[in-house]
Amino acid sequence: MPAKPKLDSYYTLGRTGLRVSPLALGTMTFGTEWGWGSDKETARQMVNSYVEAGGNFFDTADGYTNGTSEAWLGEFITEKNLRDKAVIATKFTYNAEPGNPNAGGNGRKNMLRAVEGSLRRLGTDYIDLYYLHTWDRLTPVEEVMRTFDDLVRSGKVRHVGLSDVPGWYASRAQAIAEFRGYEPVSTLQLEYSLAERNIEREHTTLATEYGMGITVWSPLASGLLSGKYRPSEDGGTGAGRLDTVKGSPIPAFQKFTQRNWRIVAELEAVAKQMNRGMAQVALNWVANRPGVASVILGATKLSQLEDNLAALSFDIPPELAARLDAASAPEPFFPYTFFQDGQQQRIAGGVTIASRPQGYAPAVRIPGVETGTVISGPAATGKR
Ligand SMILES: NC(=O)c1ccc[n+]([C@@H]2O[C@H](COP(=O)([O-])OP(=O)(O)OC[C@H]3O[C@@H](n4cnc5c(N)ncnc54)[C@H](OP(=O)(O)O)[C@@H]3O)[C@@H](O)[C@H]2O)c1
């Protein structure tokens, strides 16, 4: 697979005409409300630095830092007069009013409530990409897709995406959109990194087959893959978010495991051999995985962001990428174990079949699969 283009080249997201940078700017760290974010001036500098590097893709959510993330992002975009250039993605699902079950979840009532709040905080009259944030296990997918389509037709939303949903749910959503003529799902936003590769079992194939670009969250496993944490008697230690949130019930924060320490050790060895920082190598690895359209960067300091923005400026030699793949490969389990080569031989009656179904075997790279079209040159940079 060819290496990802630089930040000021763009990908079309899924099967849409929306051009997005291969590195997005995550803004979950904008604001100190959650105990591990950045102050306003640092957040402003990060937006400026990202835009100067050519980035156009911003990721936020209605609930991030209790609304501060959306409010600051909207303010910075307005003060730099960037609204036409910026692609703003935001999300709904999480509850905004304790005690009121319809102020959260994925039902129509909450979607229509939440979108108004996001528009107000962002100071805009449209959202470029509106995500369902997390599956609520209850709302029929038909209701979500119909409401998404209504929002697109009303002009409040341009494109729609799903974040943190099971593969079967996203597949059904896309089928409903296709057969009812609704706005299709253009992206799946999912956790993906050397420390969390479970999406390769279902979501990668689903996304590439059905026109959804994968937008990656927590590409550094909340900072673990930067190398600043070390194993300790109570799991791990180091200065940063993962230390602050120790004991949190949120699954994405449970990163101090023996398996992850082995991955970190191999990443450290590979990065050393390449004379690169561990964060850059980890970001480059995930950006070049099959199906990945854009990697959402997270940072609390300008120096971190600047380090991360250089992550696409080199290639990982194939033999070193193979070492990273091997150290982090997900454990195979049923039914995927049942689709592997031995079984296929039995199915094929001993005849060798040249083309393999894409993506079934977790450890197998999917050759030649790209989601979206790479655009570079004048059309992409807006210079024509
Ligand atoms: N859809 C979802 O459910 C979901 C969930 C989570 C995130 N997201 C999105 O994804 C974005 C990125 O997620 P994330 O913040 O978890 O990404 P991440 O890249 O896994 O972690 C970012 C954190 O790692 C540390 N870090 C980053 N670069 C570093 C460097 N070069 N050297 C040392 N430490 C470094 C910083 O934390 P410290 O300074 O505290 O160490 C930074 O805040 C978010 O902003 C949000 O937009 C979406």
The ligand as an ORCA input file, in Angstrom:
! r2SCAN-3c Opt
* xyz 0 1
  N     -15.345      8.449     19.444
  C     -14.859      8.225     20.633
  O     -15.428      7.483     21.438
  C     -13.576      8.887     21.027
  C     -12.920      8.499     22.230
  C     -11.716      9.115     22.546
  C     -11.177     10.098     21.720
  N     -11.845     10.485     20.591
  C     -11.300     11.522     19.682
  O      -9.960     11.180     19.362
  C      -9.085     12.242     19.709
  C      -7.727     11.680     20.089
  O      -7.870     10.751     21.175
  P      -6.780     10.700     22.316
  O      -6.553     12.071     22.896
  O      -7.170      9.603     23.234
  O      -5.495     10.292     21.428
  P      -4.099      9.624     21.823
  O      -3.161     10.042     20.754
  O      -4.250      8.177     22.068
  O      -3.681     10.292     23.206
  C      -3.378     11.646     23.257
  C      -2.648     11.959     24.564
  O      -1.369     11.323     24.596
  C      -0.394     12.211     25.091
  N       0.502     12.547     23.954
  C       0.124     12.863     22.675
  N       1.205     13.064     21.893
  C       2.270     12.866     22.668
  C       3.658     12.936     22.403
  N       4.136     13.249     21.188
  N       4.514     12.665     23.430
  C       4.038     12.343     24.657
  N       2.735     12.270     24.970
  C       1.849     12.522     23.976
  C      -1.154     13.446     25.590
  O      -1.644     13.215     26.902
  P      -0.883     13.635     28.251
  O      -0.173     14.919     27.994
  O      -1.951     13.744     29.289
  O       0.031     12.526     28.532
  C      -2.362     13.442     24.677
  O      -3.449     14.162     25.177
  C      -9.822     13.004     20.819
  O      -9.400     14.332     20.954
  C     -11.251     12.907     20.330
  O     -11.475     13.915     19.343
  C     -13.024      9.880     20.232
*
